[in-house]
Amino acid sequence: MLLVAVTAVWGFIYLVVQDATRRMPVMDFMAARFTVGALVLAVLRPRAVVSLDPAGWVRGVALGLTLGTSYTLQVYGLRHTSATVSAFVTGMFVVFTPLLSALVLRRRITPTALGRDRTRSGRAGVADPARAQRRTG
């Protein structure tokens, strides 16, 4: 039951983001989103950032830029497609990440991860974003 609730909230967020970015510029929305995240981090774990060594700062900045760029591109894409298609594409990254990891890092995919990928891709295919796009678009 908890998994269904989490899935519902995750799906609903796409509609909220789509509506929010119709009302304000994408970069303003992203600035507000990341500001809230930074404030929550500062309140809940104030020492987490302060205690980083220089290598941690470099990695954190690199990961932050990558994540920020990814979210920004996703939100721009969401302005031009349906929430269903955007959620489908995002969900497929869960499938592609282990595959890309295997190619880039040259590590074997474990049978457990492969089984999870098959399950996820099957669930993602059930949504049939092309059919949903025809109904809404």
URTA-V506140 format. One record per residue. N is the residue number from 1. RES is the residue in one letter. OMEGA is omega as a letter, one per 40 degrees, with the letter a starting at -180 (none if undefined). BURIAL is b if it has 24 or more other ideal C-beta (glycine too) atoms within 12 Angstrom, else e. Layout:
BEGIN
n=N res=RES omega=OMEGA burial=BURIAL
n=N res=RES omega=OMEGA burial=BURIAL
END
This chain:
BEGIN
n=1 res=M omega=i burial=e
n=2 res=L omega=i burial=e
n=3 res=L omega=i burial=e
n=4 res=V omega=i burial=e
n=5 res=A omega=i burial=e
n=6 res=V omega=i burial=e
n=7 res=T omega=i burial=e
n=8 res=A omega=i burial=e
n=9 res=V omega=i burial=e
n=10 res=W omega=i burial=e
n=11 res=G omega=a burial=b
n=12 res=F omega=a burial=e
n=13 res=I omega=i burial=e
n=14 res=Y omega=i burial=b
n=15 res=L omega=i burial=e
n=16 res=V omega=i burial=e
n=17 res=V omega=i burial=b
n=18 res=Q omega=i burial=b
n=19 res=D omega=a burial=e
n=20 res=A omega=a burial=e
n=21 res=T omega=i burial=b
n=22 res=R omega=a burial=e
n=23 res=R omega=a burial=e
n=24 res=M omega=i burial=e
n=25 res=P omega=a burial=e
n=26 res=V omega=a burial=b
n=27 res=M omega=i burial=e
n=28 res=D omega=i burial=e
n=29 res=F omega=a burial=b
n=30 res=M omega=i burial=b
n=31 res=A omega=i burial=e
n=32 res=A omega=a burial=e
n=33 res=R omega=a burial=b
n=34 res=F omega=i burial=e
n=35 res=T omega=i burial=e
n=36 res=V omega=i burial=e
n=37 res=G omega=i burial=e
n=38 res=A omega=i burial=e
n=39 res=L omega=i burial=e
n=40 res=V omega=i burial=e
n=41 res=L omega=a burial=e
n=42 res=A omega=a burial=e
n=43 res=V omega=a burial=e
n=44 res=L omega=a burial=e
n=45 res=R omega=a burial=e
n=46 res=P omega=a burial=e
n=47 res=R omega=a burial=e
n=48 res=A omega=a burial=e
n=49 res=V omega=a burial=e
n=50 res=V omega=a burial=e
n=51 res=S omega=i burial=e
n=52 res=L omega=i burial=e
n=53 res=D omega=a burial=e
n=54 res=P omega=i burial=e
n=55 res=A omega=i burial=e
n=56 res=G omega=i burial=e
n=57 res=W omega=a burial=e
n=58 res=V omega=i burial=e
n=59 res=R omega=i burial=e
n=60 res=G omega=i burial=e
n=61 res=V omega=i burial=e
n=62 res=A omega=i burial=e
n=63 res=L omega=i burial=e
n=64 res=G omega=i burial=e
n=65 res=L omega=i burial=e
n=66 res=T omega=i burial=e
n=67 res=L omega=i burial=e
n=68 res=G omega=i burial=e
n=69 res=T omega=i burial=e
n=70 res=S omega=i burial=e
n=71 res=Y omega=a burial=b
n=72 res=T omega=i burial=b
n=73 res=L omega=i burial=e
n=74 res=Q omega=a burial=b
n=75 res=V omega=i burial=b
n=76 res=Y omega=i burial=e
n=77 res=G omega=a burial=b
n=78 res=L omega=i burial=b
n=79 res=R omega=a burial=b
n=80 res=H omega=i burial=e
n=81 res=T omega=a burial=b
n=82 res=S omega=i burial=b
n=83 res=A omega=a burial=b
n=84 res=T omega=a burial=b
n=85 res=V omega=i burial=b
n=86 res=S omega=i burial=b
n=87 res=A omega=i burial=b
n=88 res=F omega=a burial=b
n=89 res=V omega=i burial=b
n=90 res=T omega=i burial=b
n=91 res=G omega=i burial=b
n=92 res=M omega=i burial=e
n=93 res=F omega=i burial=e
n=94 res=V omega=i burial=b
n=95 res=V omega=a burial=b
n=96 res=F omega=a burial=e
n=97 res=T omega=i burial=e
n=98 res=P omega=i burial=b
n=99 res=L omega=i burial=e
n=100 res=L omega=i burial=e
n=101 res=S omega=i burial=e
n=102 res=A omega=a burial=e
n=103 res=L omega=a burial=e
n=104 res=V omega=a burial=e
n=105 res=L omega=i burial=e
n=106 res=R omega=i burial=e
n=107 res=R omega=i burial=e
n=108 res=R omega=i burial=e
n=109 res=I omega=a burial=e
n=110 res=T omega=i burial=e
n=111 res=P omega=i burial=e
n=112 res=T omega=i burial=e
n=113 res=A omega=i burial=e
n=114 res=L omega=i burial=e
n=115 res=G omega=i burial=e
n=116 res=R omega=i burial=e
n=117 res=D omega=i burial=b
n=118 res=R omega=i burial=e
n=119 res=T omega=a burial=e
n=120 res=R omega=a burial=b
n=121 res=S omega=i burial=e
n=122 res=G omega=i burial=e
n=123 res=R omega=a burial=e
n=124 res=A omega=i burial=b
n=125 res=G omega=i burial=e
n=126 res=V omega=a burial=e
n=127 res=A omega=a burial=b
n=128 res=D omega=a burial=e
n=129 res=P omega=i burial=b
n=130 res=A omega=i burial=e
n=131 res=R omega=i burial=e
n=132 res=A omega=i burial=e
n=133 res=Q omega=i burial=e
n=134 res=R omega=a burial=e
n=135 res=R omega=a burial=e
n=136 res=T omega=a burial=e
n=137 res=G omega=none burial=e
END
